Amino acid sequence: MAEESKPNGNENAEASEIVEAGPVSRWLTENDFDHESLDPDNLGVEMIKVEAEFLIPMATALRAYGFNYLQCQGGYDLGPGKELVSFYHLIKVSDNAEKPEEVRLKVFLPRDNPTVPSVYWLWKAADWQERETYDMYGIIYEGHPNLKRLLMPEDWVGWPLRKDYVSPDFYELQDAY
């Protein structure tokens, strides 16, 4: 009898690093858009990593492809000293679809200069969402028409939702009356 060969740990690690491209990723590849497929989220939503300089061309193409609704834009911090992430959850809204198609774009940004183009001009829903992400994480959305603090006072120092943020012991309200 022939003995079955069992994969060793290295082969399993290599196999787990390969992410199968979803339908949106395949469409982007066919149309020469540089990107990287990420593992789908827990609900099966396709996730795509995009470089900041390619966000606007890719977002424009996806809008033309039918992703006409920006459900959510936000950000998060991968940890002290690590990258910040700006994400965009896009949906194809149509009358004849049982379940709308969804995709999430992620832009990984360096902590010392987290700058990405604004998608406000494609989806007006990005207006306050980008402002909130700027206010909490310090991600700068170039081209945003009114990028200023939304939740914190204008003179607040720092970005409260960054994982390395140190809360001040005291904050004095100026001209409160």
Secondary structure, 3 states (H helix, E strand, C coil): CCCCCCCCHHHHHHHHHCCCCCHHHHHHHHCCCCCEEECCCCCCCEEEECCHHHHHHHHHHHHHCCCCEEEEEEEEECCCCCCEEEEEEEECCCCCCCCCCEEEEEEEECCCCCEEECCCCCCCCHHHHHHHHHHHHCCEEECCCCCCCCCCCCCCCCCCCCCCCCCCCCCCCCCCC
